[in-house]
Amino acid sequence: MGINSWNNNTVGIIPARYTSTRLPGKPLLDIAGKSMIQRVCEQVSLSELNHLIVATDDARIFEHVKALGYEAIMTNEHHPSGTDRIAEVAQKYSNQDIIINIQGDEPFIQPEAINELLGLLKRDDVGIGTLAHAFTAEADVMNPNQVKLTMDQNGKCLYFSRSPIPYCRNRTMQEAILDKVFLKHIGMYGFKNHVLREIAVLPLGNLELIESLEQLRWLEAGYSIHAAQTHFTSFGIDSMEDLELARKMIKLE
């Protein structure tokens, strides 16, 4: 079903905070002549989304985004997570509208990946959707900062972990990597709006506290998460080293 035949709104919301322990003012940092948030907005605007909104708690980001010609909304400054921030914005849309949570620190996000997630969310049986990409290197599988997931044959996620899952008991890790057993979680979420509103008020979960992964709160509360496998990948900018790498990559394009 194409975007033109979809009767509901598809809304991309980019949560953007100014405060960051490792990179203060991260959304406004320069990457080869453009701010990080500008590069994210430009990529997202190439997707099939009907609307694009930057949700921020900082006037500097708000004014910058508006000056670029994009829509920005000021939100409560006390939201504990990006999901809570987008849930505040999503209240202006109807229950069945699709809300895509796009990270504001991924200037290389591919519009095609957003479109793949949109396609998944248009299924009647999907309330929460995300993306997965096969790992190709053992070091990445072992890296706790790169989240792994497992799912059933219908794309329903079984678990997310910072540890390598599944455990390789009957084959080597390299064999499993070649067979594309290990799946990397691409941290972009899509929601039916009514589901987003429900999960935004859930209390912290035990599994979430153990692994520090918000999506485990939703699984533990009984919600289903579906994932689509994608060939597209991206990376978030969390450190000065990441920022310098991004600047080099832009110059090479």
C-alpha positions in Angstrom: 0.0 0.0 0.0 1.6 3.3 -1.1 1.7 6.5 0.9 -1.0 8.1 -1.2 -3.5 5.3 -0.3 -2.9 5.6 3.4 -5.8 7.6 5.0 -4.0 8.5 8.2 -1.2 10.8 9.0 2.4 9.6 9.1 4.4 11.9 11.3 8.2 12.0 11.9 9.2 13.5 15.3 12.8 14.3 16.1 13.4 14.8 19.8 16.2 17.3 20.3 17.7 18.3 23.6 20.5 20.9 24.1 22.0 19.4 27.2 24.3 16.5 26.7 27.0 15.2 29.1 29.5 14.3 26.3 28.5 16.8 23.6 26.6 19.9 25.0 24.5 21.6 22.3 24.7 18.5 20.1 21.9 19.4 17.7 23.5 22.7 16.8 27.0 21.4 16.3 28.5 22.1 12.8 29.1 19.3 10.4 30.7 20.7 7.3 28.7 23.9 7.2 25.4 22.6 8.4 24.1 21.9 11.9 23.5 18.3 12.9 19.8 18.9 13.3 19.6 20.4 9.8 21.3 17.4 8.3 18.9 15.1 10.0 15.9 17.2 8.9 17.1 17.2 5.3 17.4 13.4 5.2 14.0 12.9 6.9 12.3 15.3 4.5 13.3 13.0 1.6 11.1 10.2 3.1 7.4 9.5 2.5 6.4 11.0 5.8 3.5 13.5 5.7 4.8 15.7 8.5 8.2 16.4 10.1 8.4 18.0 13.6 11.4 18.7 15.8 10.4 18.4 19.5 12.7 20.4 21.8 13.0 21.9 25.2 15.5 24.6 24.2 14.7 28.0 22.6 18.0 28.0 20.7 17.1 24.8 18.9 13.5 25.9 18.4 14.6 29.2 16.7 17.3 27.5 14.6 14.9 24.9 13.3 12.2 27.5 12.5 14.8 29.6 10.7 15.6 26.6 8.5 11.9 26.4 7.5 11.0 23.2 9.5 8.3 22.8 12.1 9.4 22.9 15.7 7.4 22.5 19.0 8.6 23.4 22.5 8.0 20.5 24.9 8.2 20.0 28.6 11.9 20.1 29.8 11.5 17.3 32.3 10.8 14.4 30.0 13.0 11.4 31.0 13.3 10.0 27.5 12.8 10.9 23.8 9.7 8.6 23.8 8.0 10.7 26.4 8.9 13.9 24.4 7.3 12.6 21.2 4.3 11.3 23.1 3.6 14.9 24.2 3.7 16.1 20.6 1.6 13.1 19.3 -1.4 14.1 21.4 -2.4 16.5 18.6 -2.8 13.5 16.2 -5.4 10.7 16.0 -5.2 7.3 17.6 -4.3 5.4 14.4 -1.8 7.9 13.0 1.7 6.5 12.6 4.4 8.3 14.7 8.0 7.7 13.8 10.6 8.6 16.5 13.8 9.6 14.6 17.0 10.2 16.5 18.3 13.8 16.2 22.0 12.7 16.3 22.0 10.6 13.1 22.8 12.9 10.2 23.2 9.9 7.9 19.8 8.4 8.4 18.5 7.0 5.1 15.0 8.1 3.9 14.6 4.6 2.5 15.0 3.1 5.9 12.2 5.4 7.2 10.0 4.2 4.3 10.6 0.6 5.3 9.6 1.3 8.8 6.5 3.1 7.6 5.6 0.1 5.5 5.8 -2.2 8.6 3.6 0.1 10.7 0.9 0.1 8.0 0.2 -3.5 8.9 -2.9 -3.8 11.1 -1.2 -6.2 13.5 1.8 -3.9 14.2 1.6 -1.4 17.0 5.3 -0.9 17.6 7.9 -1.3 14.8 11.6 -1.0 14.5 14.5 -2.1 12.2 17.3 -4.6 12.3 20.5 -5.1 10.3 22.7 -8.2 10.2 26.1 -7.9 12.0 29.2 -8.5 9.9 31.9 -8.2 12.5 32.5 -10.1 15.8 33.8 -7.0 17.6 30.5 -5.3 16.9 28.5 -8.3 18.2 30.5 -8.2 21.4 30.2 -4.5 21.9 27.5 -3.8 24.6 26.8 -0.4 23.0 25.5 -2.1 19.9 22.1 -3.7 20.9 21.2 -7.1 19.6 17.7 -8.5 19.0 16.1 -11.9 18.2 12.8 -12.3 16.5 10.4 -15.1 15.4 9.7 -16.0 11.8 6.9 -13.4 11.5 9.2 -10.5 12.6 8.0 -10.3 16.2 10.8 -9.4 18.5 11.6 -11.9 21.2 14.2 -10.0 23.1 16.7 -7.2 23.0 20.1 -7.3 24.8 23.5 -5.7 25.1 24.9 -9.2 25.2 25.4 -11.4 22.1 22.1 -13.2 21.5 21.6 -16.0 20.7 24.4 -17.8 22.5 26.6 -19.8 20.1 26.8 -23.3 21.7 26.8 -25.5 18.6 28.7 -23.3 16.1 31.4 -20.7 16.0 30.5 -17.0 16.2 32.1 -16.5 12.7 29.8 -19.2 11.3 26.8 -17.5 12.9 27.8 -14.1 11.5 28.1 -15.6 8.0 24.6 -17.1 8.4 23.3 -13.6 9.6 22.2 -15.0 12.9 23.2 -11.8 14.9 20.9 -8.9 14.3 21.8 -5.3 15.2 18.9 -3.1 16.5 18.6 0.1 14.5 17.2 2.4 17.1 14.4 4.1 15.2 10.9 3.3 16.4 7.5 3.7 14.8 4.2 3.5 16.7 0.5 3.6 16.2 -0.4 6.7 18.2 -2.7 5.0 20.7 0.1 2.5 21.6 2.6 5.3 22.0 0.3 7.0 24.4 -0.1 3.8 26.4 3.5 2.9 26.7 4.5 6.5 27.6 2.8 6.1 31.0 4.3 2.6 31.9 6.4 2.3 35.0 10.0 1.3 34.7 10.5 -2.5 34.1 12.9 -4.9 35.8 14.5 -6.0 32.5 14.9 -2.3 31.5 16.7 -1.5 34.7 19.0 -4.5 34.3 20.0 -3.8 30.6 19.2 -0.1 30.4 17.0 -0.6 27.3 13.7 1.2 27.2 12.1 -1.2 24.8 12.3 -4.0 27.4 9.8 -2.1 29.4 7.3 -2.5 26.6 8.0 -6.2 26.1 7.8 -6.9 29.8 4.4 -5.1 29.9 3.0 -7.4 27.2 3.3 -5.2 24.1 4.6 -6.7 20.9 7.4 -5.1 18.9 7.9 -6.1 15.2 11.1 -5.5 13.3 11.8 -5.3 9.6 15.3 -6.3 8.3 17.0 -3.5 6.4 20.1 -3.1 4.3 20.5 0.5 5.5 22.4 1.4 8.5 23.4 4.6 10.3 25.2 5.7 13.4 24.5 8.1 16.2 27.0 10.8 17.2 27.7 10.5 20.9 31.3 11.7 21.3 33.8 14.1 19.8 35.3 11.2 18.0 32.0 10.4 16.3 31.6 14.1 15.4 35.0 14.2 13.7 34.3 11.0 11.8 31.0 12.4 10.6 32.7 15.6 9.4 35.3 13.5 7.4 32.5 11.3 5.9 30.6 14.4 4.7 33.8 15.8 3.1 34.3 12.5 1.2 30.8 12.5 -0.3 
